[in-house]
């Protein structure tokens, strides 16, 4: 019976309260504010969701670029495929971006891709020398290139090797 006085006091407090008005606006101003909020929600929330979805799906690609992953182009392709498959391939791209490529290290002596500027400079120099040699020899003689033509590429690969 100790509960009865507290229960009666609570009922008396509830009965004596007046309705609360939580809004600072009323009438036409309330409708205008609700209309503005609805347009913000209808326009900006989906745009933000699409942006967030896109950033989440290219996250493995950015990790691969930061870590100079030698297979970053393939990771990029997997990220784009993941967009079309509803994100099912995204965990694979994320795991692939965080793994070290074992066979790449065994073949090239390093587990990092060359810098983009270095690769472009070496690729342009090697292709330009091969094209000039092909022009001087004529068509059909490209198969007779001596081993010295491949030496700049091989020496550049040896220069980047790290001890295993």
C-alpha positions in Angstrom: 0.0 0.0 0.0 3.0 2.3 0.0 2.6 2.6 -3.8 -0.8 4.3 -3.6 0.3 7.8 -2.5 2.9 7.9 -5.3 0.4 6.7 -7.8 -2.1 9.3 -6.8 0.5 12.1 -7.0 1.5 11.0 -10.5 -2.1 11.0 -11.7 -2.6 14.4 -10.2 0.5 15.8 -12.0 -0.6 14.3 -15.4 -4.1 15.7 -15.0 -2.8 19.2 -14.2 -0.5 19.6 -17.2 -1.4 21.5 -20.3 -0.6 20.5 -23.8 2.9 21.3 -25.0 3.6 23.1 -28.3 7.0 22.0 -29.5 7.1 24.0 -32.7 8.2 27.6 -32.8 6.4 28.0 -36.1 2.7 27.9 -36.7 0.3 28.1 -39.6 1.8 29.0 -43.0 5.3 29.2 -41.7 5.2 25.7 -40.4 4.0 24.4 -43.9 6.8 26.4 -45.6 9.4 25.0 -43.3 8.1 21.4 -43.8 8.1 21.9 -47.5 11.7 23.1 -47.5 12.8 20.3 -45.3 11.1 17.8 -47.6 12.8 19.2 -50.7 16.2 19.0 -48.9 15.6 15.4 -48.0 14.4 14.5 -51.5 17.3 16.1 -53.3 20.4 16.1 -51.1 20.0 12.8 -49.2 19.9 10.7 -52.4 22.8 12.7 -53.8 24.8 12.2 -50.7 23.9 8.5 -50.6 25.1 8.1 -54.2 28.3 9.9 -53.4 28.9 7.7 -50.3 28.2 4.6 -52.3 30.7 5.6 -55.0 33.4 6.6 -52.5 32.9 3.2 -50.8 33.3 1.3 -54.0 36.5 3.1 -55.1 38.1 2.8 -51.7 40.0 -0.4 -52.6 41.3 1.3 -55.7 42.7 4.2 -53.7 44.3 1.8 -51.2 46.0 0.0 -54.2 47.3 3.3 -55.5 48.6 4.4 -52.1 50.4 1.1 -51.6 51.6 1.1 -55.2 50.0 -2.3 -55.8 51.3 -3.8 -59.1 47.7 -5.0 -60.0 46.0 -1.8 -59.3 44.4 -1.7 -62.8 42.7 -5.1 -62.1 41.6 -3.9 -58.7 40.1 -0.8 -60.4 38.2 -3.1 -62.9 36.9 -5.2 -60.0 35.7 -2.1 -58.2 33.8 -1.0 -61.3 32.3 -4.5 -61.7 31.3 -4.4 -58.1 29.1 -1.3 -58.9 27.1 -3.3 -61.4 26.9 -6.4 -59.3 25.4 -4.6 -56.3 28.6 -4.5 -54.2 29.1 -8.3 -54.1 32.6 -8.1 -55.5 33.7 -5.2 -53.3 35.0 -7.3 -50.4 37.2 -9.2 -52.9 38.6 -5.9 -54.2 39.3 -4.7 -50.7 41.1 -7.9 -49.7 43.0 -7.9 -53.0 44.2 -4.3 -52.4 45.5 -5.2 -48.9 47.4 -8.4 -50.0 51.0 -8.5 -51.1 51.5 -10.0 -54.5 53.7 -13.0 -53.9 54.4 -14.1 -57.5 55.0 -10.5 -58.6 57.7 -10.3 -56.0 59.3 -13.5 -57.1 59.3 -12.4 -60.7 60.4 -8.8 -60.3 62.1 -8.7 -56.9 59.7 -6.2 -55.4 56.1 -6.2 -54.3 55.4 -2.6 -55.4 54.6 -1.3 -58.8 57.0 1.3 -60.3 56.0 4.9 -60.0 53.7 6.1 -62.7 56.1 8.7 -63.9 59.0 6.2 -64.0 56.9 3.6 -65.9 55.7 6.1 -68.4 59.3 7.4 -69.0 60.7 3.9 -69.4 57.9 2.7 -71.5 58.1 5.7 -73.9 61.9 5.4 -74.3 61.8 1.6 -75.0 58.9 1.8 -77.4 60.5 4.8 -79.2 63.7 2.9 -79.7 61.9 -0.2 -80.9 59.9 1.8 -83.4 62.9 3.6 -84.8 64.7 0.2 -85.2 61.6 -1.2 -87.0 61.5 1.7 -89.4 65.2 1.3 -90.3 64.9 -2.5 -90.8 61.6 -2.4 -92.7 58.6 -4.7 -92.4 59.3 -8.3 -91.7 62.6 -7.8 -90.0 61.4 -7.0 -86.5 61.8 -10.6 -85.5 65.6 -10.3 -86.2 66.2 -7.8 -83.4 69.3 -8.5 -81.4 69.3 -9.1 -77.7 70.9 -5.6 -77.2 67.5 -4.0 -77.9 66.0 -5.6 -74.8 68.9 -4.6 -72.6 67.6 -1.2 -71.5 64.4 -2.8 -70.2 66.3 -5.6 -68.5 68.8 -3.2 -66.9 65.9 -1.0 -65.7 64.2 -4.0 -64.1 67.5 -5.1 -62.4 68.0 -1.6 -61.0 64.7 -1.7 -59.2 65.2 -5.1 -57.6 65.2 -5.3 -53.8 66.7 -8.2 -51.9 64.1 -10.8 -51.0 
